[in-house]
Amino acid sequence: MTYHIITYGCQMNENDSRRIAHLLQRSGFKKASEKKCDFLIMNACSVRGRVVDRIRGKINQLSKEKTLILTGCVLEKDRNELKKSFDYILDIENLTRWHKKVAELEKITDESDYFQVKAEREKPTAYIPIMTGCDNFCSYCAVPYVRGRERSRPEKEIIEEVSGLIKRGFKEIWLLGQNVNSYNKNGKSAFPDLLESVNNIRGDFWIRFTSSHPKDFSDKLIEKMKSCEKVTNYLNLPLQSGDDEILKRMNRPYDTEKYKKTIKKIKKEIPGITLSTDIIVGFPGETKKAFLNTKKMLEEIKFDMAYIARYSPRPHTKAAQLKDSVTDKEKKKRAKELTEVLKKTALKNNRGKIGKRISFLAYKSEKGTTTGKTEGYKTIKVEGDLKEGKFYRAEVIKASSFGLKGKFIKNG
């Protein structure tokens, strides 16, 4: 039997797809192309409505001879709408018990916890979920309804998994959670302590993490980011809106002043840190003035990257009860305006790197060019066929808004 997996979603979904792949391959299944597979598995996140549109479009292209499975973070309303198009809709956290629902998966007999399933990984990057679920209930977000409440993995289990990956040659470790800052919030060891424990693992590797919530971003976390030499100088801290009234409507328990103070403190303690954020435009009640407040925040903070989404209502969320007051045309216009701001600030930030020598991790080498990521998670291209999965040094010689060009330094 053969399988193929299509993933629509975030890094958590990507990691889940690799767990599915590992379990299937261990059970004798072979990976195949989308056209030739027996089982086609769509691992999707319907937290954003446009993903459901993509699923519908893909279904229309598929052969009816395959067994179609839908899994991931899929809302009940979307499940009901899509169930006629799929043979099975399965919960990702019940992955090790899928064989009880699908006879053809009878070889999957691992009854262990979801976290215990290993992931099929490709070097040099490994994603490590440290928790799942969310307790924040932001008014626009469906994660608590599809992932459930927060559940953290034991620190010992995480350390053992990371240690094993480092021994196998992985160089970039991502610690994942819907809100990593609240990891083990009722236990003795919180996220800053976990970060330090991972940092103390012997080996040459980088540590990154996502996502963080501004309300939980503590001074202790900043201190650990600064003192732990393997933690990279990159941070994604979702703002979502630069208007205090919209933040209240979103149920984001911080205001713009608190956010700016946190950023100021981070920049002071970790000079040169690369900052990215998440923004939602067109949230119900977002007036022109509220949008301009968000635009002003982007201009003031000067992010290196911003993931800008146009608001779409999701079932069960409180925001779905609000009137979607901004037209799609206006949402697109506002997203474009913010993108133009981002391009300018990112270009200025990147031009400041020209002439500097920086470290990077080689991701891919082809046609005489090597592409990698810097410690600040910026894409860099250098001439030469360098070995993938290794650290190198380069002098930055050119910059664009979202990338760097570098000259490889042979002796670092």
Secondary structure, 3 states (H helix, E strand, C coil): CEEEEEEECCHHHHHHHHHHHHHHHHCCCEECCCCCCCEEEEEEECCCHHHHHHHHHHHCCCCCCCEEEEEEECCHHHHHHHHHHCCEECCHHHHHHHHHCCHHHCCCCCCCCHHHCCCCCCCCEEEEECEECCCCCCCCCCHHHHCCCCEECCHHHHHHHHHHHHHCCCCEEEEECCCHHHCCCCCCCCHHHHHHHHHCCCCCCEEEEECCCHHHCCHHHHHHHHHCCCECCEEECCCECCCHHHHHHCCCCCCHHHHHHHHHHHHHHCCCCEEEEEEEECCCCCCHHHHHHHHHHHHHHCCCEEEEEECCCCCCCHHHHCCCCCCHHHHHHHHHHHHHHHHHHHHHHHHCCCCCEEEEEEEEEECCEEEEEECCCCEEEEECCCCCCCEEEEEEEEEECCEEEEEECCCC
